[in-house]
Amino acid sequence: MSTLKVPQSVPSVADDCEQLRKAFAGWGTNEGLIISILAHRNNAQRKLIRETYAQTHGEDLLKALEKELTSDFERLVRLWTLDSTERDATLAHEATQKWTASNKVLVEIACTRSSVQLFSARKAYHALYMKSLEEDVAQHTTGDFRKLLLPLVSSYRYEGDEVNLTLAKTEAKLLHDKITKKAYNDDDLIRIFATRSRAQINATLNHYKDEFGKDINKDLKTDPKDEFLALIRATVKCLIHPEKYFEKVLRLAINGRGTDEGSLTRVVATRAEVDLKIIADEYQRRNSVPLERAVVKDTTGDYEKMLVALLGHE
Amino acid sequence: MSTLKVPQSVPSVADDCEQLRKAFAGWGTNEGLIISILAHRNNAQRKLIRETYAQTHGEDLLKALEKELTSDFERLVRLWTLDSTERDATLAHEATQKWTASNKVLVEIACTRSSVQLFSARKAYHALYMKSLEEDVAQHTTGDFRKLLLPLVSSYRYEGDEVNLTLAKTEAKLLHDKITKKAYNDDDLIRIFATRSRAQINATLNHYKDEFGKDINKDLKTDPKDEFLALIRATVKCLIHPEKYFEKVLRLAINGRGTDEGSLTRVVATRAEVDLKIIADEYQRRNSVPLERAVVKDTTGDYEKMLVALLGHE
């Protein structure tokens, strides 16, 4: 469930572009006007605004935003304004170019998007960077990380509901055997998470819990400092409980020492139109405080206003 | 260049379906009539015939062909009649279900199709088999073969012409180092062939030849019995010289002891509408006999007639 609030009667695209142009004009920028427009238009509407703005004013709206805005507010507005597939391609590109073992953005994009969305992001990656996403992932990652990330970003998972229970049992046992032996980088363990459908993995993990008495992610927590293990846990969580994965990213971003604006911006920009309502409910359940209140407490100025608008504040 | 001959004035789809129905009716089957229609319709026309036939006669044309025809002729007509993406999905499925180390069909499909065609075959695989191609490849192959085949069938290569010459030099050296050490299953060697664009790989292999004096496939021929090495050579050839790869498949199919109808059928059915003319020219250059004459000498009956028709005999 989306948190996006689009007014019942939306101004014409031409009007929106005109207002944005005004917000940029003269000394100073009218940030409130920008928020009142862009934070309340859906993906298709923003795409049309960007196209029309380029035609009318001969400038890419994203470039104009880059010139007029600064810092976290700028990044949030720009990421949000991007078409969702281009946004995914952009985030994935950033992740490959400055990849670190703790970076979970590639897993996030590979495992929380639909198969078609992931493929669309790969297409957008060709167009934007003149190479393939998997090419950059393979080049910029190494060892076990590459072994996991390459098939994840290249996957086109089957999305039907059908489940093979015999297979679920076999593979639950296989996973348990490998995990017991701490063979976390085992070929078959990676194969299962990288290629099976969500429905099938879910059945396998249900059987795992029934048969061996623990959530698999508990068994995968033997060493909290092992970043490869953390990446496998993120994979499992993104595939099966994306709302819990994103809740935790927000929790760590907000509750840590200082705020991790990068993660906060990314989650709000990528999920507002998808399932941010569910993530916010999960956040409140887990932290006993509404997500919006926590965000307001931790952020300021136009950045705060844009976040709150995307969180669906009336 | 295609060898397909479509008549200047093609009968209506309804007429084609009617004639096919007649060819199946009564005692015996009119194989000549079937060839005269199906071997002279392009992919779009055959697709329409199959749809119209199902609507008109309440039966899948492929099922009817299966009932009426037999043996190599049946397989050729059925493979040819299939839409090209469904055909690729079918061939890939056969290859995963009865996979052997010497089977090169997966490499062939992954490396001689365009990125969009390969992706379309993966989509068709979902629809036909309710799972993903990479899922089956990962499950049914093992070890080094899996390490190579999984990224190959999952790839969505960039198809632009741009080449990075610095990268080509670095990676040519890297390939040479690994090959000199006989590290054929090296992560980076596989990464290069599985993810780089054709243009980039071509540049790398040109530099390889200039710098180290030999074609890479010569250096990859240290052990003619090593099936993994043979698969890497097939990968390189399919990516860079598909016409030479297919010429060799035909040569071995025709010139071996007995005929390998499986390979002959597959190459003719999959390439007739693509580049069979180029492959046939390559065959004649390499064997000093026209492909059509070689095929006629090695095959008989309706199978021969259908092959000759697809080879473009007037």
Chai-1 contact restraints between the chains, C-beta under 6 A:
chainA,res_idxA,chainB,res_idxB,connection_type,confidence,min_distance_angstrom,max_distance_angstrom,comment,restraint_id
A,R122,B,Y156,contact,1.0,0.0,6.0,A-B,restraint_1
A,H126,B,Y158,contact,1.0,0.0,6.0,A-B,restraint_2
A,M130,B,G160,contact,1.0,0.0,6.0,A-B,restraint_3
A,M130,B,E162,contact,1.0,0.0,6.0,A-B,restraint_4
A,K131,B,Y158,contact,1.0,0.0,6.0,A-B,restraint_5
A,S132,B,Y156,contact,1.0,0.0,6.0,A-B,restraint_6
A,S132,B,R157,contact,1.0,0.0,6.0,A-B,restraint_7
A,S132,B,Y158,contact,1.0,0.0,6.0,A-B,restraint_8
A,E134,B,T195,contact,1.0,0.0,6.0,A-B,restraint_9
A,E135,B,T195,contact,1.0,0.0,6.0,A-B,restraint_10
A,A138,B,R191,contact,1.0,0.0,6.0,A-B,restraint_11
A,A138,B,T195,contact,1.0,0.0,6.0,A-B,restraint_12
A,S154,B,S154,contact,1.0,0.0,6.0,A-B,restraint_13
A,Y156,B,R122,contact,1.0,0.0,6.0,A-B,restraint_14
A,Y156,B,S132,contact,1.0,0.0,6.0,A-B,restraint_15
A,R157,B,S132,contact,1.0,0.0,6.0,A-B,restraint_16
A,Y158,B,H126,contact,1.0,0.0,6.0,A-B,restraint_17
A,Y158,B,K131,contact,1.0,0.0,6.0,A-B,restraint_18
A,Y158,B,S132,contact,1.0,0.0,6.0,A-B,restraint_19
A,G160,B,M130,contact,1.0,0.0,6.0,A-B,restraint_20
A,E162,B,M130,contact,1.0,0.0,6.0,A-B,restraint_21
A,R191,B,A138,contact,1.0,0.0,6.0,A-B,restraint_22
A,T195,B,E134,contact,1.0,0.0,6.0,A-B,restraint_23
A,T195,B,E135,contact,1.0,0.0,6.0,A-B,restraint_24
A,T195,B,A138,contact,1.0,0.0,6.0,A-B,restraint_25
